C-alpha cells in the first residue's frame, strides 16, 4: 500500500489513551464508535447531512466514527468528538470541496478525490519527535488527526504569516487541516499524472532525508524549500510548495521569499514555475485562480455557524 504522510517536528511528549468497554445500548446514533451490525440502525442528522453533501455528489465517505480497521494500530489514538466532527465536516466542505468544485467542476472531485476521509481525535507521534497531521493511502483515503483540538466557536485561518507559532491557541485551521488536505490531494494527483523529473534535480543533493525534523521552516527557505518538512525529499517538496502557495495570501508567500533571500527565493520560484506549468498542462488548473477561490472561501469561515447542520 502506498501511504504518504505529512508530519511536523515537535518537542512534545506522547500520551497514551485507554479505552473502556461499552455496551450496545451505549452506541446511539451519535456515537463515535461504529456498531458491528449497522443494518437497520438509525442514522443521525449528521449522517444524513454527510450523505447529502459528501456521498451523493462526490462519492466520498466521511468517517467521523472511530474505525480501527482504517487506522494504524501502532499508535494510541482516540475518536473524534461528535460536535467537532460536524464543525470540521462543514469547514472541509467550505474550504476544500466547494473550492475545487468552483475552480474545476464537480466531476473533477468525483473522479479524483479520495473515496474515504477518516477523522481521528488525537495525533500520532513518531519516535523522532515528529507529529503526523495526515496521511493519504494510495489515493483512496485521507486521514486527518487532532480533530478534538478544534475550537468550534473561534475558527481561524491564518493566510498571512507562514512563521506564526502554532503551539498556542487559537489554532490555525490552515496549518492543522487545510494545508494538510491540499498536500495530500496533491500526492493523489501526481500519482495519477507524474510531474517532470527535472523538478527532482533542482534541489538534488540538498534534501534532508534523515534529519528534516531538525530543519526549521525559516532555515529551509534559505535552502530553497518552503517548509522543513518539504526539505525531506522531492515528493514532499512538491506537495509542500503546492499546499503552501495556494493556502497563503500574496503577503504570506512573499514573507517566505523574503526569508529565503535571493538564492533561496530563486530556487523556490523555479520550482513554483515548473509546478504552474505541470498543473496547467496536465490538469487545466490555474494555481493563481485556485488560490483566489481559496482566499474567498477562507474569508467566509469567520461568519459560519459550525454547530448547526443546514
C-alpha positions as CSV (number, residue, x, y, z in Angstrom):
1,X,0.0,0.0,0.0
2,X,1.3,3.4,-1.0
3,X,1.0,5.7,2.1
4,X,2.0,9.3,2.1
5,X,2.5,11.1,5.5
6,X,2.6,14.8,6.3
7,X,4.4,15.4,9.6
8,X,5.7,18.3,11.7
9,X,8.6,18.4,14.1
10,X,7.6,18.7,17.8
11,X,9.2,18.7,21.2
12,X,6.1,17.2,22.8
13,X,5.7,14.1,24.9
14,X,3.4,11.4,23.6
15,X,0.5,10.5,25.9
16,X,-1.2,7.1,25.9
17,X,-5.0,6.6,26.0
18,X,-7.0,3.8,27.4
19,X,-10.4,2.7,26.1
20,X,-13.0,1.2,28.4
21,X,-15.7,-1.1,27.3
22,X,-19.3,-0.1,26.4
23,X,-22.5,-1.9,25.8
24,X,-24.5,-2.0,22.6
25,X,-27.1,0.3,24.3
26,X,-24.4,3.0,24.6
27,X,-24.0,3.1,20.9
28,X,-26.7,5.5,19.9
29,X,-26.9,7.4,16.5
30,X,-24.4,10.0,17.6
31,X,-21.8,7.5,19.0
32,X,-18.3,7.9,17.8
33,X,-17.9,4.1,17.7
34,X,-19.4,2.1,14.9
35,X,-21.8,-0.7,15.6
36,X,-20.7,-4.2,14.5
37,X,-24.0,-4.6,12.7
38,X,-25.4,-1.3,11.3
39,X,-28.3,-2.8,9.3
40,X,-31.4,-1.0,10.3
41,X,-29.6,1.3,12.7
42,X,-31.0,4.8,12.9
43,X,-28.9,7.4,11.2
44,X,-28.1,10.7,12.9
45,X,-28.9,14.0,11.4
46,X,-25.2,14.3,10.8
47,X,-25.1,11.0,8.9
48,X,-27.9,12.3,6.6
49,X,-26.1,15.6,6.1
50,X,-22.9,13.7,5.1
51,X,-24.9,11.6,2.6
52,X,-26.3,14.8,1.0
53,X,-23.0,16.8,0.9
54,X,-20.3,14.2,0.6
55,X,-21.5,10.8,-0.5
56,X,-24.2,11.7,-3.1
57,X,-22.4,14.5,-5.0
58,X,-18.8,13.2,-4.7
59,X,-18.9,9.5,-3.7
60,X,-16.9,10.4,-0.6
61,X,-17.5,8.5,2.6
62,X,-16.7,10.8,5.6
63,X,-16.0,8.7,8.6
64,X,-16.1,10.5,11.9
65,X,-16.8,7.3,13.9
66,X,-13.7,5.5,15.1
67,X,-12.7,2.5,12.9
68,X,-9.7,0.6,14.0
69,X,-9.6,-1.2,10.6
70,X,-8.7,2.1,8.9
71,X,-6.1,3.3,11.5
72,X,-2.6,2.3,12.2
73,X,-2.7,0.1,15.3
74,X,0.9,1.0,16.1
75,X,-0.3,4.3,17.6
76,X,-2.5,5.2,20.5
77,X,-5.3,7.5,19.3
78,X,-8.8,8.5,20.4
79,X,-12.0,9.0,18.5
80,X,-13.1,12.4,17.1
81,X,-15.6,14.4,19.2
82,X,-19.1,14.3,17.6
83,X,-19.7,18.1,17.6
84,X,-16.2,18.9,16.4
85,X,-16.6,16.4,13.6
86,X,-19.6,18.3,12.5
87,X,-17.7,21.5,12.5
88,X,-14.8,20.1,10.6
89,X,-17.1,18.5,8.0
90,X,-18.6,21.9,7.3
91,X,-15.2,23.5,7.2
92,X,-13.8,20.9,4.8
93,X,-16.8,21.4,2.5
94,X,-16.4,25.2,2.6
95,X,-12.6,25.4,2.1
96,X,-11.9,22.2,0.1
97,X,-14.9,20.6,-1.6
98,X,-16.6,23.8,-2.6
99,X,-13.2,25.3,-3.7
100,X,-12.3,22.6,-6.2
101,X,-15.9,22.4,-7.3
102,X,-15.9,26.1,-8.1
103,X,-12.5,26.0,-9.7
104,X,-12.7,22.7,-11.6
105,X,-16.3,21.5,-11.6
106,X,-17.9,18.6,-9.6
107,X,-16.7,15.8,-11.9
108,X,-13.1,16.6,-11.0
109,X,-13.6,15.8,-7.4
110,X,-15.9,12.9,-8.1
111,X,-13.2,11.4,-10.2
112,X,-10.0,12.2,-8.2
113,X,-11.0,12.9,-4.7
114,X,-10.2,10.2,-2.1
115,X,-13.1,7.8,-1.5
116,X,-12.7,7.9,2.3
117,X,-12.0,10.7,4.8
118,X,-11.3,9.4,8.3
119,X,-11.2,11.6,11.3
120,X,-9.1,10.9,14.4
121,X,-9.5,12.9,17.6
122,X,-5.8,12.9,18.7
123,X,-2.5,12.8,16.9
124,X,0.1,10.2,16.0
125,X,3.6,10.8,17.4
126,X,6.7,9.3,15.9
127,X,9.9,8.2,17.8
128,X,11.9,11.0,16.1
129,X,9.7,13.7,17.7
130,X,7.5,14.4,14.7
131,X,3.8,14.5,14.7
132,X,1.6,13.1,11.9
133,X,-1.0,15.7,10.7
134,X,-2.5,13.5,7.9
135,X,-2.0,10.6,5.6
136,X,-3.0,9.7,2.1
137,X,-3.2,6.0,1.3
138,X,-2.9,5.0,-2.4
139,X,-5.2,7.9,-3.4
140,X,-8.2,6.2,-1.7
141,X,-8.2,7.6,1.8
142,X,-7.2,10.7,3.6
143,X,-6.9,10.6,7.4
144,X,-7.0,13.8,9.5
145,X,-5.7,13.9,13.1
146,X,-6.2,16.2,16.0
147,X,-9.9,16.9,15.4
148,X,-10.5,17.4,19.2
149,X,-8.2,20.4,19.2
150,X,-10.6,22.3,17.0
151,X,-12.1,25.5,18.6
152,X,-15.7,25.4,17.1
153,X,-16.7,28.9,18.2
154,X,-13.4,30.6,17.2
155,X,-12.5,29.3,13.7
156,X,-9.3,31.0,12.4
157,X,-7.5,30.8,9.2
158,X,-4.1,32.4,9.0
159,X,-3.2,33.3,5.4
160,X,-0.5,36.0,6.0
161,X,2.1,34.7,8.5
162,X,3.8,31.4,7.5
163,X,6.1,31.6,10.6
164,X,3.5,32.1,13.2
165,X,3.7,29.9,16.3
166,X,1.2,27.1,16.1
167,X,1.6,25.5,19.5
168,X,-0.6,28.0,21.2
169,X,-4.4,28.7,20.8
170,X,-6.2,29.8,18.8
171,X,-5.2,27.0,16.4
172,X,-4.8,27.9,12.8
173,X,-7.1,25.8,10.6
174,X,-4.8,26.2,7.5
175,X,-1.9,24.8,9.4
176,X,-3.6,21.9,11.1
177,X,-6.2,20.9,8.5
178,X,-6.5,22.6,5.1
179,X,-2.8,22.8,4.3
180,X,-2.8,19.0,5.0
181,X,-5.8,18.4,2.8
182,X,-4.3,20.1,-0.2
183,X,-0.9,18.5,0.4
184,X,-2.4,15.0,0.4
185,X,-4.6,15.8,-2.6
186,X,-1.5,16.9,-4.5
187,X,0.0,13.5,-3.8
188,X,-3.1,11.9,-5.2
189,X,-3.0,14.0,-8.4
190,X,0.8,13.4,-9.0
191,X,0.2,9.7,-8.6
192,X,-2.3,10.0,-11.5
193,X,0.0,12.1,-13.7
194,X,3.7,12.4,-13.0
195,X,5.4,15.7,-12.7
196,X,8.6,16.4,-14.6
197,X,11.8,14.6,-13.5
198,X,13.5,18.0,-13.8
199,X,11.8,19.1,-10.6
200,X,13.7,16.4,-8.7
201,X,17.0,17.7,-9.9
202,X,16.6,21.3,-8.8
203,X,17.5,20.6,-5.1
204,X,19.2,17.2,-5.7
205,X,21.9,16.7,-3.1
206,X,20.4,19.2,-0.6
207,X,17.5,17.2,0.7
208,X,17.5,16.3,4.4
209,X,16.2,12.8,4.1
210,X,17.4,11.7,7.6
211,X,17.2,14.9,9.6
212,X,14.4,17.1,8.2
213,X,12.8,17.0,11.6
214,X,15.6,19.3,12.8
215,X,15.2,21.8,9.9
216,X,13.3,24.9,10.9
217,X,11.0,26.5,8.3
218,X,13.0,29.7,8.1
219,X,16.2,27.8,7.6
220,X,14.5,25.6,5.0
221,X,13.5,28.7,3.0
222,X,17.2,29.8,2.6
223,X,17.9,26.4,1.1
224,X,15.0,26.7,-1.4
225,X,12.3,24.8,0.5
226,X,9.1,26.4,1.8
227,X,9.0,24.2,4.9
228,X,11.3,22.0,6.9
229,X,9.1,19.0,6.0
230,X,9.4,19.9,2.3
231,X,13.2,19.5,2.6
232,X,12.9,15.8,3.3
233,X,12.6,14.6,-0.3
234,X,11.3,15.8,-3.7
235,X,7.7,14.4,-3.5
236,X,7.1,16.2,-0.2
237,X,8.9,19.3,-1.6
238,X,6.4,19.3,-4.5
239,X,3.3,18.8,-2.3
240,X,4.5,21.4,0.2
241,X,5.0,24.1,-2.4
242,X,1.6,23.4,-3.8
243,X,-0.3,23.4,-0.5
244,X,1.7,26.3,0.9
245,X,1.3,28.5,-2.1
246,X,-2.5,28.1,-2.5
247,X,-3.3,28.5,1.2
248,X,-1.2,31.6,1.7
249,X,-2.0,35.1,0.6
250,X,0.4,37.0,-1.6
251,X,1.8,38.7,1.6
252,X,2.2,35.3,3.2
253,X,4.0,33.8,0.2
254,X,6.2,36.9,-0.1
255,X,7.2,36.5,3.5
256,X,8.7,33.1,2.7
257,X,10.6,34.6,-0.3
258,X,11.9,37.4,1.8
259,X,13.1,34.9,4.4
260,X,14.7,32.8,1.7
261,X,16.9,35.6,0.4
262,X,17.9,36.0,-3.2
263,X,19.4,32.5,-3.7
264,X,16.7,30.6,-1.8
265,X,13.9,32.6,-3.5
266,X,15.3,31.9,-6.9
267,X,15.1,28.1,-6.2
268,X,11.6,28.3,-4.8
269,X,10.4,30.4,-7.7
270,X,11.9,28.0,-10.2
271,X,10.1,25.1,-8.6
272,X,6.8,27.1,-8.5
273,X,7.1,28.0,-12.2
274,X,7.6,24.3,-13.0
275,X,4.6,23.4,-10.8
276,X,2.4,26.0,-12.5
277,X,3.2,24.5,-15.9
278,X,2.5,21.0,-14.7
279,X,-0.9,21.8,-13.3
280,X,-1.9,24.0,-16.4
281,X,-0.7,21.4,-18.9
282,X,-1.9,18.2,-17.1
283,X,-5.0,19.4,-15.2
284,X,-6.0,22.6,-16.8
285,X,-5.7,24.1,-13.4
286,X,-4.6,27.7,-12.8
287,X,-2.9,27.8,-9.4
288,X,-3.5,31.6,-9.0
289,X,-7.2,31.3,-9.8
290,X,-7.4,28.3,-7.4
291,X,-5.7,30.4,-4.7
292,X,-8.1,33.3,-5.3
293,X,-11.1,31.0,-4.7
294,X,-9.4,29.6,-1.6
295,X,-8.9,33.1,-0.2
296,X,-12.6,34.0,-0.8
297,X,-13.9,30.8,0.8
298,X,-11.4,31.2,3.7
299,X,-12.7,34.7,4.4
300,X,-16.2,33.4,4.8
301,X,-15.3,30.9,7.5
302,X,-15.3,33.6,10.3
303,X,-19.1,34.0,9.8
304,X,-20.0,30.4,9.6
305,X,-22.3,28.6,12.1
306,X,-20.3,25.4,12.7
307,X,-22.8,23.9,15.2
308,X,-25.9,23.8,13.0
309,X,-26.5,21.4,10.2
310,X,-28.0,23.2,7.3
